[in-house]
Amino acid sequence: VDEGQDKLEGPILKKQIYDNLSVEDFVQNLAQHGITDIKVEDSPSGCIVHLQADDALIQIEEGSTHIFSVAGNEPLRRKLRDILVTCLPKF
Amino acid sequence: LVISEDKLKIEDPSKILNDLDLKEHEIRFTSTVTVPPVTMEILHSKLEKLLPDHSVMLSPDGSILIGSVLLKCSAEDEEDIKMLVSWSYQEEELGSTLFHTLKNDFDYLMQL
């Protein structure tokens, strides 16, 4: 197999993502993907989801979500990214 | 691609959001990576060689900006530097590639 074939070529068209994230929906989706060690904490402008076993936290605010991967765990970040995107409306 | 008054048009997605009174949801990532000691000036010049088609900017506060991708030193000692790499979902390819390069191909980057 030519390894080059697996690589993405050219720019990818990103979906336009809008609206706010339902925290409940997001947490439920995380659980469905095996991420259950979750603590949700209110913050002044939204909430913070702590993934205690994985050293990551997700800051959710109106109109924005910020995923912090403290340990630089790339497979986990990608997983969180994909779960997050499935929870938001897009076109 | 939008159908408006029986015509097909290509529109900027952000304009459509505005027209439909929808608010964009911004997604950002920040990951930590540990690299061997290096000054931000050297890292800046190496990244300029790695990414000749991008504008690589060194800020007065020592952080490096490439589009929406931000590199910032968060802690350093004699043995290594902890660096924050932050990027937006719209620049996922650039951000994650840069993170991967710093994490796994740092020696290659320094040889440029």
N, CA and C atoms of all chains as a GROMACS GRO file, in nm:
protein
  609
    1VAL      N    1   0.085  -0.120   0.000
    1VAL     CA    2   0.000   0.000   0.000
    1VAL      C    3   0.088   0.125   0.000
    2ASP      N    4   0.056   0.215  -0.089
    2ASP     CA    5   0.130   0.341  -0.092
    2ASP      C    6   0.083   0.430   0.023
    3GLU      N    7   0.176   0.460   0.113
    3GLU     CA    8   0.138   0.537   0.231
    3GLU      C    9   0.083   0.674   0.195
    4GLY      N   10   0.135   0.728   0.085
    4GLY     CA   11   0.092   0.861   0.040
    4GLY      C   12  -0.058   0.866   0.015
    5GLN      N   13  -0.114   0.750  -0.020
    5GLN     CA   14  -0.257   0.746  -0.050
    5GLN      C   15  -0.343   0.776   0.073
    6ASP      N   16  -0.284   0.744   0.192
    6ASP     CA   17  -0.361   0.765   0.313
    6ASP      C   18  -0.364   0.911   0.356
    7LYS      N   19  -0.267   0.985   0.306
    7LYS     CA   20  -0.260   1.124   0.349
    7LYS      C   21  -0.365   1.208   0.278
    8LEU      N   22  -0.413   1.307   0.348
    8LEU     CA   23  -0.514   1.394   0.288
    8LEU      C   24  -0.446   1.489   0.192
    9GLU      N   25  -0.507   1.507   0.079
    9GLU     CA   26  -0.449   1.599  -0.018
    9GLU      C   27  -0.539   1.719  -0.036
   10GLY      N   28  -0.475   1.833  -0.040
   10GLY     CA   29  -0.549   1.957  -0.063
   10GLY      C   30  -0.627   1.998   0.059
   11PRO      N   31  -0.684   2.117   0.053
   11PRO     CA   32  -0.757   2.167   0.169
   11PRO      C   33  -0.888   2.093   0.190
   12ILE      N   34  -0.924   2.079   0.314
   12ILE     CA   35  -1.052   2.014   0.345
   12ILE      C   36  -1.154   2.125   0.367
   13LEU      N   37  -1.272   2.106   0.314
   13LEU     CA   38  -1.378   2.204   0.337
   13LEU      C   39  -1.433   2.185   0.476
   14LYS      N   40  -1.413   2.283   0.557
   14LYS     CA   41  -1.463   2.274   0.695
   14LYS      C   42  -1.611   2.308   0.696
   15LYS      N   43  -1.683   2.236   0.779
   15LYS     CA   44  -1.824   2.268   0.798
   15LYS      C   45  -1.835   2.398   0.877
   16GLN      N   46  -1.938   2.472   0.846
   16GLN     CA   47  -1.966   2.591   0.925
   16GLN      C   48  -2.049   2.549   1.045
   17ILE      N   49  -1.997   2.574   1.164
   17ILE     CA   50  -2.063   2.529   1.286
   17ILE      C   51  -2.124   2.648   1.357
   18TYR      N   52  -2.248   2.630   1.405
   18TYR     CA   53  -2.312   2.746   1.467
   18TYR      C   54  -2.391   2.705   1.591
   19ASP      N   55  -2.449   2.806   1.653
   19ASP     CA   56  -2.535   2.786   1.770
   19ASP      C   57  -2.456   2.748   1.895
   20ASN      N   58  -2.529   2.720   2.003
   20ASN     CA   59  -2.466   2.686   2.129
   20ASN      C   60  -2.466   2.535   2.152
   21LEU      N   61  -2.376   2.493   2.239
   21LEU     CA   62  -2.363   2.351   2.268
   21LEU      C   63  -2.451   2.315   2.387
   22SER      N   64  -2.526   2.205   2.374
   22SER     CA   65  -2.598   2.153   2.490
   22SER      C   66  -2.502   2.068   2.571
   23VAL      N   67  -2.474   2.112   2.692
   23VAL     CA   68  -2.376   2.042   2.775
   23VAL      C   69  -2.423   1.900   2.805
   24GLU      N   70  -2.553   1.888   2.833
   24GLU     CA   71  -2.611   1.756   2.862
   24GLU      C   72  -2.589   1.658   2.747
   25ASP      N   73  -2.618   1.709   2.628
   25ASP     CA   74  -2.603   1.630   2.506
   25ASP      C   75  -2.457   1.587   2.488
   26PHE      N   76  -2.368   1.682   2.512
   26PHE     CA   77  -2.224   1.658   2.495
   26PHE      C   78  -2.176   1.551   2.594
   27VAL      N   79  -2.215   1.566   2.720
   27VAL     CA   80  -2.172   1.471   2.824
   27VAL      C   81  -2.226   1.330   2.793
   28GLN      N   82  -2.350   1.327   2.745
   28GLN     CA   83  -2.411   1.199   2.708
   28GLN      C   84  -2.333   1.132   2.595
   29ASN      N   85  -2.293   1.214   2.498
   29ASN     CA   86  -2.215   1.163   2.385
   29ASN      C   87  -2.077   1.114   2.428
   30LEU      N   88  -2.016   1.186   2.523
   30LEU     CA   89  -1.886   1.143   2.576
   30LEU      C   90  -1.901   1.004   2.639
   31ALA      N   91  -2.007   0.989   2.718
   31ALA     CA   92  -2.031   0.862   2.786
   31ALA      C   93  -2.050   0.749   2.685
   32GLN      N   94  -2.121   0.779   2.577
   32GLN     CA   95  -2.142   0.677   2.474
   32GLN      C   96  -2.011   0.634   2.410
   33HIS      N   97  -1.911   0.722   2.414
   33HIS     CA   98  -1.780   0.690   2.357
   33HIS      C   99  -1.683   0.644   2.466
   34GLY      N  100  -1.736   0.604   2.579
   34GLY     CA  101  -1.652   0.543   2.683
   34GLY      C  102  -1.583   0.641   2.776
   35ILE      N  103  -1.614   0.770   2.763
   35ILE     CA  104  -1.552   0.869   2.853
   35ILE      C  105  -1.654   0.901   2.962
   36THR      N  106  -1.633   0.840   3.079
   36THR     CA  107  -1.735   0.852   3.183
   36THR      C  108  -1.684   0.923   3.309
   37ASP      N  109  -1.552   0.937   3.321
   37ASP     CA  110  -1.495   0.998   3.442
   37ASP      C  111  -1.500   1.151   3.426
   38ILE      N  112  -1.622   1.204   3.436
   38ILE     CA  113  -1.646   1.344   3.400
   38ILE      C  114  -1.697   1.422   3.520
   39LYS      N  115  -1.643   1.543   3.536
   39LYS     CA  116  -1.696   1.634   3.637
   39LYS      C  117  -1.733   1.764   3.569
   40VAL      N  118  -1.857   1.808   3.586
   40VAL     CA  119  -1.901   1.934   3.524
   40VAL      C  120  -1.910   2.041   3.632
   41GLU      N  121  -1.846   2.151   3.608
   41GLU     CA  122  -1.840   2.259   3.706
   41GLU      C  123  -1.890   2.387   3.641
   42ASP      N  124  -1.973   2.462   3.712
   42ASP     CA  125  -2.018   2.590   3.656
   42ASP      C  126  -1.905   2.691   3.660
   43SER      N  127  -1.898   2.776   3.559
   43SER     CA  128  -1.802   2.886   3.559
   43SER      C  129  -1.881   3.015   3.540
   44PRO      N  130  -1.818   3.132   3.564
   44PRO     CA  131  -1.895   3.257   3.553
   44PRO      C  132  -1.963   3.274   3.417
   45SER      N  133  -1.901   3.220   3.311
   45SER     CA  134  -1.957   3.245   3.178
   45SER      C  135  -2.007   3.119   3.110
   46GLY      N  136  -2.020   3.008   3.183
   46GLY     CA  137  -2.068   2.884   3.121
   46GLY      C  138  -2.037   2.768   3.212
   47CYS      N  139  -1.965   2.670   3.159
   47CYS     CA  140  -1.923   2.560   3.246
   47CYS      C  141  -1.793   2.498   3.198
   48ILE      N  142  -1.732   2.420   3.286
   48ILE     CA  143  -1.608   2.352   3.252
   48ILE      C  144  -1.628   2.203   3.274
   49VAL      N  145  -1.598   2.124   3.171
   49VAL     CA  146  -1.609   1.979   3.181
   49VAL      C  147  -1.469   1.923   3.205
   50HIS      N  148  -1.448   1.859   3.319
   50HIS     CA  149  -1.318   1.799   3.348
   50HIS      C  150  -1.322   1.651   3.315
   51LEU      N  151  -1.225   1.605   3.238
   51LEU     CA  152  -1.210   1.461   3.217
   51LEU      C  153  -1.099   1.419   3.311
   52GLN      N  154  -1.138   1.368   3.426
   52GLN     CA  155  -1.040   1.353   3.534
   52GLN      C  156  -0.932   1.251   3.504
   53ALA      N  157  -0.967   1.143   3.437
   53ALA     CA  158  -0.866   1.040   3.410
   53ALA      C  159  -0.771   1.081   3.298
   54ASP      N  160  -0.814   1.172   3.216
   54ASP     CA  161  -0.737   1.201   3.094
   54ASP      C  162  -0.666   1.335   3.094
   55ASP      N  163  -0.671   1.407   3.204
   55ASP     CA  164  -0.598   1.532   3.209
   55ASP      C  165  -0.639   1.630   3.099
   56ALA      N  166  -0.769   1.640   3.077
   56ALA     CA  167  -0.817   1.732   2.975
   56ALA      C  168  -0.937   1.808   3.030
   57LEU      N  169  -0.956   1.929   2.983
   57LEU     CA  170  -1.078   1.999   3.022
   57LEU      C  171  -1.136   2.076   2.906
   58ILE      N  172  -1.267   2.093   2.912
   58ILE     CA  173  -1.338   2.157   2.802
   58ILE      C  174  -1.416   2.274   2.859
   59GLN      N  175  -1.383   2.393   2.810
   59GLN     CA  176  -1.447   2.514   2.858
   59GLN      C  177  -1.560   2.549   2.761
   60ILE      N  178  -1.683   2.545   2.811
   60ILE     CA  179  -1.798   2.570   2.724
   60ILE      C  180  -1.861   2.703   2.761
   61GLU      N  181  -1.873   2.791   2.661
   61GLU     CA  182  -1.937   2.921   2.683
   61GLU      C  183  -2.036   2.944   2.572
   62GLU      N  184  -2.111   3.054   2.583
   62GLU     CA  185  -2.205   3.086   2.478
   62GLU      C  186  -2.126   3.115   2.350
   63GLY      N  187  -2.150   3.038   2.247
   63GLY     CA  188  -2.086   3.063   2.117
   63GLY      C  189  -1.943   3.012   2.104
   64SER      N  190  -1.890   2.948   2.208
   64SER     CA  191  -1.754   2.896   2.192
   64SER      C  192  -1.725   2.776   2.283
   65THR      N  193  -1.636   2.691   2.236
   65THR     CA  194  -1.588   2.577   2.316
   65THR      C  195  -1.438   2.568   2.299
   66HIS      N  196  -1.368   2.551   2.411
   66HIS     CA  197  -1.222   2.544   2.408
   66HIS      C  198  -1.178   2.412   2.471
   67ILE      N  199  -1.109   2.331   2.395
   67ILE     CA  200  -1.062   2.201   2.446
   67ILE      C  201  -0.916   2.213   2.486
   68PHE      N  202  -0.887   2.195   2.615
   68PHE     CA  203  -0.749   2.198   2.664
   68PHE      C  204  -0.703   2.055   2.685
   69SER      N  205  -0.597   2.020   2.616
   69SER     CA  206  -0.540   1.888   2.637
   69SER      C  207  -0.410   1.909   2.714
   70VAL      N  208  -0.419   1.895   2.844
   70VAL     CA  209  -0.306   1.930   2.931
   70VAL      C  210  -0.186   1.841   2.902
   71ALA      N  211  -0.211   1.715   2.879
   71ALA     CA  212  -0.102   1.621   2.856
   71ALA      C  213  -0.065   1.610   2.708
   72GLY      N  214  -0.125   1.691   2.624
   72GLY     CA  215  -0.094   1.686   2.481
   72GLY      C  216  -0.131   1.553   2.418
   73ASN      N  217  -0.240   1.493   2.468
   73ASN     CA  218  -0.284   1.363   2.418
   73ASN      C  219  -0.365   1.382   2.290
   74GLU      N  220  -0.297   1.360   2.176
   74GLU     CA  221  -0.356   1.392   2.045
   74GLU      C  222  -0.473   1.300   2.007
   75PRO      N  223  -0.462   1.167   2.028
   75PRO     CA  224  -0.579   1.084   1.996
   75PRO      C  225  -0.703   1.124   2.075
   76LEU      N  226  -0.684   1.159   2.203
   76LEU     CA  227  -0.797   1.202   2.285
   76LEU      C  228  -0.855   1.334   2.232
   77ARG      N  229  -0.767   1.428   2.196
   77ARG     CA  230  -0.814   1.557   2.145
   77ARG      C  231  -0.899   1.538   2.019
   78ARG      N  232  -0.851   1.452   1.930
   78ARG     CA  233  -0.926   1.427   1.806
   78ARG      C  234  -1.062   1.364   1.836
   79LYS      N  235  -1.063   1.275   1.933
   79LYS     CA  236  -1.188   1.209   1.972
   79LYS      C  237  -1.285   1.314   2.027
   80LEU      N  238  -1.235   1.399   2.115
   80LEU     CA  239  -1.320   1.504   2.173
   80LEU      C  240  -1.370   1.599   2.065
   81ARG      N  241  -1.281   1.633   1.972
   81ARG     CA  242  -1.318   1.720   1.860
   81ARG      C  243  -1.434   1.660   1.781
   82ASP      N  244  -1.421   1.531   1.747
   82ASP     CA  245  -1.525   1.469   1.665
   82ASP      C  246  -1.658   1.457   1.740
   83ILE      N  247  -1.650   1.426   1.870
   83ILE     CA  248  -1.773   1.416   1.949
   83ILE      C  249  -1.839   1.554   1.956
   84LEU      N  250  -1.757   1.656   1.981
   84LEU     CA  251  -1.809   1.793   1.991
   84LEU      C  252  -1.879   1.835   1.861
   85VAL      N  253  -1.814   1.808   1.749
   85VAL     CA  254  -1.870   1.851   1.620
   85VAL      C  255  -2.004   1.781   1.593
   86THR      N  256  -2.017   1.653   1.636
   86THR     CA  257  -2.144   1.584   1.614
   86THR      C  258  -2.258   1.645   1.698
   87CYS      N  259  -2.221   1.716   1.806
   87CYS     CA  260  -2.324   1.773   1.895
   87CYS      C  261  -2.369   1.913   1.852
   88LEU      N  262  -2.310   1.966   1.746
   88LEU     CA  263  -2.343   2.103   1.706
   88LEU      C  264  -2.407   2.106   1.567
   89PRO      N  265  -2.503   2.196   1.546
   89PRO     CA  266  -2.561   2.207   1.412
   89PRO      C  267  -2.459   2.267   1.314
   90LYS      N  268  -2.464   2.221   1.190
   90LYS     CA  269  -2.365   2.269   1.092
   90LYS      C  270  -2.422   2.259   0.951
   91PHE      N  271  -2.354   2.324   0.857
   91PHE     CA  272  -2.390   2.307   0.715
   91PHE      C  273  -2.265   2.312   0.631
   92LEU      N  274  -2.338   2.710  -0.126
   92LEU     CA  275  -2.425   2.722  -0.242
   92LEU      C  276  -2.567   2.754  -0.192
   93VAL      N  277  -2.624   2.862  -0.242
   93VAL     CA  278  -2.753   2.907  -0.192
   93VAL      C  279  -2.851   2.925  -0.307
   94ILE      N  280  -2.977   2.885  -0.286
   94ILE     CA  281  -3.080   2.916  -0.385
   94ILE      C  282  -3.156   3.038  -0.335
   95SER      N  283  -3.150   3.145  -0.410
   95SER     CA  284  -3.217   3.267  -0.369
   95SER      C  285  -3.286   3.329  -0.491
   96GLU      N  286  -3.412   3.355  -0.479
   96GLU     CA  287  -3.494   3.409  -0.589
   96GLU      C  288  -3.473   3.326  -0.716
   97ASP      N  289  -3.482   3.193  -0.700
   97ASP     CA  290  -3.467   3.097  -0.809
   97ASP      C  291  -3.330   3.101  -0.877
   98LYS      N  292  -3.231   3.159  -0.808
   98LYS     CA  293  -3.096   3.158  -0.866
   98LYS      C  294  -3.002   3.087  -0.771
   99LEU      N  295  -2.902   3.020  -0.831
   99LEU     CA  296  -2.799   2.955  -0.749
   99LEU      C  297  -2.683   3.052  -0.730
  100LYS      N  298  -2.643   3.066  -0.606
  100LYS     CA  299  -2.531   3.157  -0.580
  100LYS      C  300  -2.431   3.089  -0.487
  101ILE      N  301  -2.306   3.129  -0.501
  101ILE     CA  302  -2.206   3.084  -0.404
  101ILE      C  303  -2.184   3.199  -0.305
  102GLU      N  304  -2.204   3.166  -0.178
  102GLU     CA  305  -2.192   3.270  -0.076
  102GLU      C  306  -2.089   3.233   0.030
  103ASP      N  307  -2.036   3.332   0.093
  103ASP     CA  308  -1.945   3.312   0.205
  103ASP      C  309  -2.027   3.256   0.324
  104PRO      N  310  -1.983   3.143   0.383
  104PRO     CA  311  -2.061   3.084   0.494
  104PRO      C  312  -2.090   3.182   0.607
  105SER      N  313  -1.993   3.271   0.637
  105SER     CA  314  -2.017   3.363   0.749
  105SER      C  315  -2.127   3.464   0.714
  106LYS      N  316  -2.141   3.496   0.584
  106LYS     CA  317  -2.248   3.588   0.543
  106LYS      C  318  -2.384   3.520   0.559
  107ILE      N  319  -2.388   3.389   0.526
  107ILE     CA  320  -2.515   3.315   0.538
  107ILE      C  321  -2.558   3.310   0.684
  108LEU      N  322  -2.462   3.284   0.773
  108LEU     CA  323  -2.494   3.282   0.916
  108LEU      C  324  -2.556   3.415   0.957
  109ASN      N  325  -2.496   3.521   0.908
  109ASN     CA  326  -2.543   3.655   0.940
  109ASN      C  327  -2.684   3.678   0.886
  110ASP      N  328  -2.706   3.638   0.759
  110ASP     CA  329  -2.837   3.656   0.695
  110ASP      C  330  -2.946   3.578   0.769
  111LEU      N  331  -2.911   3.459   0.818
  111LEU     CA  332  -3.010   3.375   0.886
  111LEU      C  333  -3.016   3.404   1.036
  112ASP      N  334  -2.939   3.503   1.078
  112ASP     CA  335  -2.936   3.542   1.218
  112ASP      C  336  -2.890   3.427   1.307
  113LEU      N  337  -2.790   3.352   1.260
  113LEU     CA  338  -2.733   3.244   1.339
  113LEU      C  339  -2.595   3.287   1.386
  114LYS      N  340  -2.555   3.234   1.501
  114LYS     CA  341  -2.425   3.273   1.555
  114LYS      C  342  -2.326   3.158   1.540
  115GLU      N  343  -2.209   3.190   1.484
  115GLU     CA  344  -2.107   3.088   1.467
  115GLU      C  345  -2.062   3.035   1.604
  116HIS      N  346  -2.034   2.903   1.610
  116HIS     CA  347  -1.979   2.846   1.732
  116HIS      C  348  -1.829   2.828   1.712
  117GLU      N  349  -1.752   2.900   1.790
  117GLU     CA  350  -1.607   2.894   1.774
  117GLU      C  351  -1.549   2.779   1.854
  118ILE      N  352  -1.466   2.698   1.788
  118ILE     CA  353  -1.399   2.587   1.858
  118ILE      C  354  -1.249   2.613   1.856
  119ARG      N  355  -1.189   2.599   1.972
  119ARG     CA  356  -1.045   2.620   1.983
  119ARG      C  357  -0.981   2.505   2.062
  120PHE      N  358  -0.857   2.474   2.027
  120PHE     CA  359  -0.784   2.368   2.097
  120PHE      C  360  -0.657   2.426   2.156
  121THR      N  361  -0.620   2.380   2.274
  121THR     CA  362  -0.489   2.414   2.328
  121THR      C  363  -0.427   2.286   2.382
  122SER      N  364  -0.307   2.256   2.335
  122SER     CA  365  -0.236   2.135   2.381
  122SER      C  366  -0.097   2.173   2.429
  123THR      N  367  -0.049   2.098   2.525
  123THR     CA  368   0.084   2.124   2.580
  123THR      C  369   0.185   2.027   2.520
  124VAL      N  370   0.304   2.081   2.486
  124VAL     CA  371   0.410   1.995   2.436
  124VAL      C  372   0.540   2.035   2.506
  125THR      N  373   0.624   1.936   2.535
  125THR     CA  374   0.754   1.963   2.597
  125THR      C  375   0.863   1.948   2.492
  126VAL      N  376   0.946   2.052   2.476
  126VAL     CA  377   1.053   2.048   2.375
  126VAL      C  378   1.187   2.081   2.442
  127PRO      N  379   1.299   2.044   2.377
  127PRO     CA  380   1.430   2.080   2.432
  127PRO      C  381   1.447   2.232   2.433
  128PRO      N  382   1.542   2.284   2.513
  128PRO     CA  383   1.558   2.430   2.521
  128PRO      C  384   1.584   2.493   2.385
  129VAL      N  385   1.512   2.599   2.356
  129VAL     CA  386   1.530   2.673   2.230
  129VAL      C  387   1.476   2.814   2.252
  130THR      N  388   1.536   2.913   2.191
  130THR     CA  389   1.480   3.048   2.206
  130THR      C  390   1.364   3.064   2.107
  131MET      N  391   1.273   3.153   2.137
  131MET     CA  392   1.159   3.175   2.048
  131MET      C  393   1.208   3.236   1.915
  132GLU      N  394   1.320   3.308   1.920
  132GLU     CA  395   1.375   3.366   1.796
  132GLU      C  396   1.421   3.255   1.701
  133ILE      N  397   1.490   3.155   1.757
  133ILE     CA  398   1.536   3.043   1.672
  133ILE      C  399   1.416   2.964   1.620
  134LEU      N  400   1.322   2.937   1.711
  134LEU     CA  401   1.202   2.862   1.671
  134LEU      C  402   1.128   2.937   1.560
  135HIS      N  403   1.120   3.068   1.574
  135HIS     CA  404   1.054   3.152   1.474
  135HIS      C  405   1.122   3.135   1.338
  136SER      N  406   1.256   3.141   1.334
  136SER     CA  407   1.325   3.132   1.205
  136SER      C  408   1.311   2.992   1.146
  137LYS      N  409   1.308   2.888   1.231
  137LYS     CA  410   1.290   2.751   1.179
  137LYS      C  411   1.148   2.733   1.123
  138LEU      N  412   1.051   2.791   1.191
  138LEU     CA  413   0.912   2.777   1.145
  138LEU      C  414   0.890   2.852   1.014
  139GLU      N  415   0.963   2.963   0.997
  139GLU     CA  416   0.953   3.036   0.870
  139GLU      C  417   1.002   2.947   0.755
  140LYS      N  418   1.105   2.865   0.783
  140LYS     CA  419   1.156   2.776   0.679
  140LYS      C  420   1.061   2.658   0.658
  141LEU      N  421   1.000   2.611   0.767
  141LEU     CA  422   0.906   2.498   0.757
  141LEU      C  423   0.780   2.538   0.681
  142LEU      N  424   0.736   2.662   0.703
  142LEU     CA  425   0.609   2.709   0.646
  142LEU      C  426   0.630   2.833   0.558
  143PRO      N  427   0.697   2.815   0.443
  143PRO     CA  428   0.730   2.933   0.362
  143PRO      C  429   0.606   3.005   0.306
  144ASP      N  430   0.493   2.935   0.298
  144ASP     CA  431   0.372   2.998   0.241
  144ASP      C  432   0.288   3.068   0.347
  145HIS      N  433   0.331   3.065   0.472
  145HIS     CA  434   0.254   3.129   0.579
  145HIS      C  435   0.330   3.248   0.635
  146SER      N  436   0.254   3.339   0.693
  146SER     CA  437   0.317   3.449   0.764
  146SER      C  438   0.340   3.405   0.908
  147VAL      N  439   0.466   3.393   0.947
  147VAL     CA  440   0.502   3.350   1.083
  147VAL      C  441   0.548   3.474   1.159
  148MET      N  442   0.472   3.512   1.262
  148MET     CA  443   0.503   3.637   1.330
  148MET      C  444   0.550   3.612   1.473
  149LEU      N  445   0.656   3.684   1.509
  149LEU     CA  446   0.706   3.679   1.647
  149LEU      C  447   0.656   3.803   1.720
  150SER      N  448   0.573   3.785   1.824
  150SER     CA  449   0.518   3.900   1.897
  150SER      C  450   0.620   3.953   1.996
  151PRO      N  451   0.604   4.080   2.035
  151PRO     CA  452   0.695   4.137   2.134
  151PRO      C  453   0.696   4.058   2.266
  152ASP      N  454   0.584   3.991   2.300
  152ASP     CA  455   0.582   3.913   2.425
  152ASP      C  456   0.646   3.774   2.408
  153GLY      N  457   0.700   3.747   2.289
  153GLY     CA  458   0.774   3.622   2.270
  153GLY      C  459   0.691   3.508   2.216
  154SER      N  460   0.560   3.529   2.196
  154SER     CA  461   0.480   3.421   2.138
  154SER      C  462   0.488   3.428   1.986
  155ILE      N  463   0.456   3.316   1.922
  155ILE     CA  464   0.461   3.309   1.776
  155ILE      C  465   0.320   3.287   1.723
  156LEU      N  466   0.285   3.366   1.621
  156LEU     CA  467   0.150   3.357   1.562
  156LEU      C  468   0.161   3.319   1.415
  157ILE      N  469   0.086   3.215   1.376
  157ILE     CA  470   0.075   3.178   1.234
  157ILE      C  471  -0.074   3.168   1.207
  158GLY      N  472  -0.133   3.271   1.148
  158GLY     CA  473  -0.278   3.276   1.135
  158GLY      C  474  -0.341   3.275   1.273
  159SER      N  475  -0.430   3.177   1.297
  159SER     CA  476  -0.493   3.167   1.430
  159SER      C  477  -0.414   3.074   1.522
  160VAL      N  478  -0.303   3.022   1.473
  160VAL     CA  479  -0.223   2.928   1.554
  160VAL      C  480  -0.125   3.006   1.641
  161LEU      N  481  -0.128   2.979   1.770
  161LEU     CA  482  -0.045   3.051   1.866
  161LEU      C  483   0.049   2.954   1.938
  162LEU      N  484   0.176   2.990   1.944
  162LEU     CA  485   0.274   2.912   2.019
  162LEU      C  486   0.325   2.998   2.133
  163LYS      N  487   0.317   2.946   2.252
  163LYS     CA  488   0.356   3.028   2.367
  163LYS      C  489   0.430   2.941   2.467
  164CYS      N  490   0.540   2.996   2.518
  164CYS     CA  491   0.618   2.924   2.619
  164CYS      C  492   0.545   2.939   2.752
  165SER      N  493   0.516   2.826   2.820
  165SER     CA  494   0.442   2.838   2.946
  165SER      C  495   0.532   2.817   3.067
  166ALA      N  496   0.640   2.742   3.052
  166ALA     CA  497   0.734   2.721   3.162
  166ALA      C  498   0.864   2.671   3.104
  167GLU      N  499   0.975   2.710   3.164
  167GLU     CA  500   1.102   2.657   3.114
  167GLU      C  501   1.201   2.636   3.227
  168ASP      N  502   1.284   2.533   3.212
  168ASP     CA  503   1.399   2.518   3.302
  168ASP      C  504   1.518   2.481   3.215
  169GLU      N  505   1.626   2.436   3.277
  169GLU     CA  506   1.747   2.410   3.198
  169GLU      C  507   1.730   2.292   3.103
  170GLU      N  508   1.642   2.202   3.138
  170GLU     CA  509   1.632   2.079   3.058
  170GLU      C  510   1.529   2.085   2.947
  171ASP      N  511   1.418   2.150   2.972
  171ASP     CA  512   1.319   2.159   2.865
  171ASP      C  513   1.224   2.278   2.880
  172ILE      N  514   1.145   2.293   2.777
  172ILE     CA  515   1.047   2.403   2.773
  172ILE      C  516   0.909   2.343   2.756
  173LYS      N  517   0.814   2.392   2.835
  173LYS     CA  518   0.674   2.353   2.814
  173LYS      C  519   0.611   2.459   2.727
  174MET      N  520   0.551   2.414   2.618
  174MET     CA  521   0.495   2.509   2.524
  174MET      C  522   0.346   2.483   2.504
  175LEU      N  523   0.270   2.591   2.493
  175LEU     CA  524   0.128   2.578   2.461
  175LEU      C  525   0.111   2.601   2.312
  176VAL      N  526   0.041   2.510   2.248
  176VAL     CA  527   0.007   2.528   2.106
  176VAL      C  528  -0.144   2.539   2.099
  177SER      N  529  -0.192   2.649   2.043
  177SER     CA  530  -0.336   2.674   2.042
  177SER      C  531  -0.381   2.706   1.899
  178TRP      N  532  -0.494   2.649   1.858
  178TRP     CA  533  -0.543   2.676   1.722
  178TRP      C  534  -0.694   2.664   1.714
  179SER      N  535  -0.751   2.722   1.609
  179SER     CA  536  -0.895   2.716   1.590
  179SER      C  537  -0.932   2.595   1.504
  180TYR      N  538  -1.057   2.554   1.513
  180TYR     CA  539  -1.107   2.442   1.433
  180TYR      C  540  -1.088   2.467   1.284
  181GLN      N  541  -1.104   2.595   1.243
  181GLN     CA  542  -1.090   2.628   1.102
  181GLN      C  543  -0.947   2.606   1.052
  182GLU      N  544  -0.850   2.607   1.144
  182GLU     CA  545  -0.712   2.583   1.104
  182GLU      C  546  -0.658   2.454   1.167
  183GLU      N  547  -0.745   2.354   1.169
  183GLU     CA  548  -0.714   2.226   1.230
  183GLU      C  549  -0.589   2.160   1.166
  184GLU      N  550  -0.580   2.163   1.034
  184GLU     CA  551  -0.467   2.095   0.967
  184GLU      C  552  -0.334   2.158   1.009
  185LEU      N  553  -0.328   2.290   0.998
  185LEU     CA  554  -0.204   2.360   1.031
  185LEU      C  555  -0.169   2.341   1.179
  186GLY      N  556  -0.268   2.361   1.265
  186GLY     CA  557  -0.244   2.352   1.409
  186GLY      C  558  -0.198   2.214   1.451
  187SER      N  559  -0.270   2.111   1.404
  187SER     CA  560  -0.234   1.975   1.449
  187SER      C  561  -0.103   1.930   1.386
  188THR      N  562  -0.073   1.975   1.263
  188THR     CA  563   0.054   1.939   1.200
  188THR      C  564   0.170   2.002   1.276
  189LEU      N  565   0.152   2.127   1.313
  189LEU     CA  566   0.256   2.198   1.386
  189LEU      C  567   0.280   2.133   1.523
  190PHE      N  568   0.170   2.097   1.588
  190PHE     CA  569   0.181   2.030   1.718
  190PHE      C  570   0.258   1.898   1.702
  191HIS      N  571   0.223   1.823   1.599
  191HIS     CA  572   0.289   1.695   1.572
  191HIS      C  573   0.439   1.716   1.546
  192THR      N  574   0.471   1.820   1.469
  192THR     CA  575   0.612   1.847   1.436
  192THR      C  576   0.691   1.879   1.562
  193LEU      N  577   0.634   1.964   1.649
  193LEU     CA  578   0.704   2.000   1.772
  193LEU      C  579   0.721   1.879   1.863
  194LYS      N  580   0.619   1.795   1.866
  194LYS     CA  581   0.622   1.680   1.957
  194LYS      C  582   0.711   1.567   1.906
  195ASN      N  583   0.702   1.538   1.777
  195ASN     CA  584   0.769   1.418   1.725
  195ASN      C  585   0.887   1.445   1.632
  196ASP      N  586   0.889   1.562   1.569
  196ASP     CA  587   0.995   1.588   1.469
  196ASP      C  588   1.074   1.713   1.503
  197PHE      N  589   1.099   1.734   1.631
  197PHE     CA  590   1.166   1.857   1.672
  197PHE      C  591   1.309   1.863   1.615
  198ASP      N  592   1.380   1.749   1.614
  198ASP     CA  593   1.517   1.747   1.562
  198ASP      C  594   1.519   1.785   1.414
  199TYR      N  595   1.422   1.732   1.341
  199TYR     CA  596   1.410   1.764   1.198
  199TYR      C  597   1.390   1.914   1.180
  200LEU      N  598   1.301   1.971   1.261
  200LEU     CA  599   1.270   2.115   1.252
  200LEU      C  600   1.396   2.198   1.277
  201MET      N  601   1.477   2.156   1.375
  201MET     CA  602   1.596   2.233   1.411
  201MET      C  603   1.705   2.224   1.304
  202GLN      N  604   1.694   2.121   1.217
  202GLN     CA  605   1.795   2.106   1.112
  202GLN      C  606   1.763   2.191   0.989
  203LEU      N  607   1.647   2.251   0.986
  203LEU     CA  608   1.607   2.330   0.867
  203LEU      C  609   1.693   2.456   0.857
   0.00000   0.00000   0.00000
